[in-house]
């Protein structure tokens, strides 16, 4: 079986309603895996982190830990409106604003959720201002799910 690109599972933990999250990953020549998408639910992992993973008896590939940190930060923003139309509008608007800053993200429309990846060269101040405005206007909430030493903000 060619397992050069596949799904690696990560335990989520915490108060999430899912126990694990599958993320696309590419097998490296060393036998480790490079995470190729932004996590929506798992904490402590970021786009392009390199992980060790092993096949389990359940037939799935499970991450065991990070062997090379990408240096990326992962953030999550979720609309809080109880009204589906308002929630979709809030997430769509935030997505457009992120695009205008050149910030990478992935959307989970059914959850009114954006997973955001940030590197050290991105407009960090612009991003945090944007997310704080999203929150202060009552559109939603945001949190850091993976931080690294260069990240200058601690979300309240």
N, C-alpha and C positions, 0 to 999 in steps of 0.2 A: 504494500500500500504506500502511495506517495503521500507523506505527511509534511511536505515542505511548506504548505500553507493550510492552516486549519483553525479550529476554534479551541482556545485555551480557556478553561473555567477558573474563576476566582471566587473564593468565599466572600460574601458580602458582609455579614455580621451587622451588629447594631440594630436599630429599630426599622430596618427596611422590610418590605413585604415580599422580597425575594431572598432566597438563601444563597444563590450564586449567580454570577453573571458570566456569560460567554463573550470573549473578545477575539476578533480576528488576530492572528499572529503568524509570522513567517519564521520558519526554522532557519537558523544560522548554520554555517559550516561547523561550528563548535557543538552543535546539538542543543543550543538554547533557543529561545523564541523571542522575537521582536514584536511587541504589541503594536498593532496597526490600526487601532481605533481608540476613541476616547471613552473611558468608562462612564456609565450612567449611574451605577449603584455602588460599585466596589470602591473602597477607600484605599489610599496609599499606593495607587498605581497611576501611571500617566502614559500618554501616547509616546511610543518609541522607547519605553523602558524595556530592558532585556531581562527575561525571566527564565528560570529553570522550571521545567514542567515534566511530569511523568504520567504515563497511562495508568489508569486505575482499573480496578475490577469492574467498575460500572461502565467501562468502555469509553470513558471520556478522558481528555487530557487536562490535568489539574496543575495549576501554577503552585510551585513550592516556595518561591521567593525571587526577589530581584537580584540579579548579578551585576547589572550595569544600569545605573540611574541615567535617564535621558536628560535630566536637568529641567524638565518641563513641569509646570504647575497644572493641576486639574481643578476646575471649579464647576459648580453645578448651580443652575438657576431654574427655579420653578415658579410658574404662575400660581397665584393663590385664590383667584376669583372662583367662586362657586358656579358662576355662569360660564358655560362652555365657550360661548362666543367671545366673551371678554377675555377668558384665559388664552384662547387661541390668538386673539389680537395682541395680547401682551407679549406672548412668546414670539410671534411673527415680528413684531416691532423690535424686540431685543435682538433677534437674529439679524435683521437688517442693520441695526446699529453696530453689531459686532462685525459684520461684513465691511461696513464703512471704515472700521478701524483696522481691518486686515487680520482680525483675530479668528482662529480656527475653532469651529464648533460642530457638534452633531446634534440633531433634534430627535426627540421621541415625542411626536405630536400627540399620541394617545395619552401620554402622561403629562403633557404641557411642561416639558422639561428640556433644558439644553445642557449638554456636557461641553465644557469649554476647555481648550488647551492653550496655555500661555508659555511663551519662551521669554528668555531674558531680553531679547531684542524687540519685543512687542511694546506697544504703547500702554504700559502698565497703569500710569496715572489716569489716562483716558478711560481705560477699562474699568478701573475701580470707581471712578466718578459715574460712569454709565450704570454699573451694577448698584451703586448706592442710590442713584436716582430711581432705578427700577423698584427698589425696595421702599424708598421714602414716599413714592407716589402710590404705594399700596398695590402695585401690580404683582409683586411676588417677593420671593426671598432668594438669597444666594448663600453659598458656603464654599469653603475650600475643602477639597477631598484629598488633595495631596499638595503639600508645600515643600519647598526646597530653601536652602539658606539665603538665596538672593531675593526671595519674595519679601518685599518691604512692608506688607500690610498684614495685620492680623484682624480678620473679620470679627466683629463683635458678636 
